[in-house]
Amino acid sequence: MTEKDAKWTAWLKAADAGDRGAYRRLLLELTPFLRAVLRRQAAASSLGAAEIEDVLQETLLAIHLKRGTWDPGQPLAPWIAAIARNKMIDALRRRGRRISVSIDDFAETLAAPEEEKQLSSREADRLLSVLKGKQHQVVRALTIEEEDVKSVAARLEMTEGAVRVTLHRGLAALSAAYRS
């Protein structure tokens, strides 16, 4: 155990016994150590300084919350470094892989959105002519006239469930007619 680790261990033991000053000294000394550990770990991941500081705060909070799990017979530095490593991994997972490319560089090569083809009213009437009775009325009311199920059910003296079933069956009949 290094001299620094022995000092940290003594401070955490004292803090666990109720010495607030020892706990404050521990956290003040751990902060630059953790910051250096996190910077080394973040070097390959392109985390910014602000993100590293966030991970540092999460690590300090985890140390505070989990300090009851530390075995006083073991050195403190490896336990703290493991928490820092795990918090860094959590931050990288949350961040995911991100590649930023400005869309302005590709504006001329991107295709314009295609307009959706819509049926003319004559085409819609021709398709709906396949349906008879309530199927015709329900499909027309819900899809073309954009009425809600409740009002269609009231107007046609049907339950809302029956309107939904009729719509489903009508659309299935339309699909079959369209395919043939």
Steps between C-alpha positions, in 0.01 A plus 500: 500500500642839401531788746221685321274195509572449871406863568177469298414175676551661842284797400216280375512291818486822705215629284309177555550557874342846464795733430362749246834678461670175398228436243538851358882458475450163328265641238724803440802275440310243297366759254828571313592130510163401350513780244838369377372141489191604306697714255728205422199275447322759286796573273397239242129577519503873417300600806512871564613666822141567608408134452804391700395733781153345494653154533719630783193623689321169441808317629520710816131444560540125448790493745282676756204269445703177478762566766333240723598231247872574524701241695720693749758221478558580131680799342265787414654622171415189290142503633463867407664449159254216428205726581645769271549247219142375536360854497703577188360187331147608599558845350635356176203263472255786554681706243513226238691532178452838346637625178418859418497608139353827386207447265591824323787318328252262335199725439529484120538122489202417720181410322199719556216326680255341262142612512261237623265382233139552598200347339266727315142499626399306187762230568396479865133463401592228251693306765227546760236371256629151582353539850129483574277618783651585836854406390478765229360759742752428777808495276394821322418679826823404679753516217374759255279725709731458802222463754576348838383153600264630768302726265483233228372248753230742619394596147482139378353370827790260559735442790851641472637145499269406213618806305864396547428141394306624196788732408751217530291267287432773245870581465578130463238476222650807330847350524384174346316684221802717429732199471272320251 
